[in-house]
Amino acid sequence: MTSLRVGAGIDPSTELGPLIDSAARGRVDEALTTALDQGARLRGQGATPDLPGHFFPATVIDDVPATAS
């Protein structure tokens, strides 16, 4: 995940940009927590970029149960 280009969403070289607002970031965080609580495995997670905007760290999960919400 360290090879992802993180930056402004309007920059064409950006591969991972910020979410639209803090509420969206909160929903992503909640979805991740729910998936993990329901049995998914966290395989890797990058650091939250020290950039302006509402970034969520690049995250990889697997073994998400089909019944997970």
C-alpha positions in Angstrom: 0.0 0.0 0.0 3.0 2.3 0.3 3.2 2.5 -3.4 -0.2 4.2 -3.8 0.0 7.9 -4.8 -2.1 9.8 -2.2 -3.2 13.3 -2.9 -5.9 15.7 -4.1 -8.8 14.2 -5.9 -8.3 16.6 -8.8 -4.7 15.6 -9.4 -4.7 13.0 -12.3 -1.8 11.2 -10.8 -3.6 10.6 -7.5 -4.6 6.9 -6.9 -6.1 7.5 -3.4 -7.9 10.7 -2.7 -9.9 12.1 0.2 -13.5 11.3 1.0 -16.1 14.1 0.5 -16.4 15.0 4.2 -15.9 13.8 7.8 -19.3 12.1 7.8 -18.3 9.9 4.8 -15.0 9.1 6.6 -17.0 8.1 9.7 -19.2 5.8 7.6 -16.2 4.1 6.1 -14.7 3.6 9.5 -18.0 2.2 10.8 -18.3 -0.2 7.9 -14.7 -1.5 8.5 -15.4 -1.9 12.2 -18.6 -3.8 11.5 -17.0 -6.1 9.0 -14.2 -6.9 11.5 -16.7 -7.5 14.3 -18.6 -9.9 12.0 -15.5 -12.0 11.2 -13.5 -10.3 8.4 -9.7 -10.3 8.7 -7.6 -7.2 8.5 -4.8 -8.0 6.1 -3.1 -4.6 6.0 -3.7 -0.9 6.6 -1.6 2.1 5.7 -1.2 5.3 7.7 -3.6 8.2 7.5 -1.9 10.8 5.2 -0.9 14.0 6.8 -2.7 16.1 4.2 -5.6 18.4 4.2 -8.9 16.6 3.6 -10.8 13.6 4.9 -8.6 10.7 4.2 -9.1 7.1 5.3 -6.0 4.9 5.2 -5.7 2.3 2.5 -7.1 -0.9 4.0 -7.3 -4.5 2.8 -9.7 -7.0 4.4 -10.6 -10.6 3.4 -12.7 -13.5 4.6 -15.7 -11.2 4.9 -18.6 -13.5 5.7 -21.4 -13.5 3.1 -23.8 -12.6 5.9 -21.8 -9.5 6.9 -23.8 -6.2 6.7 
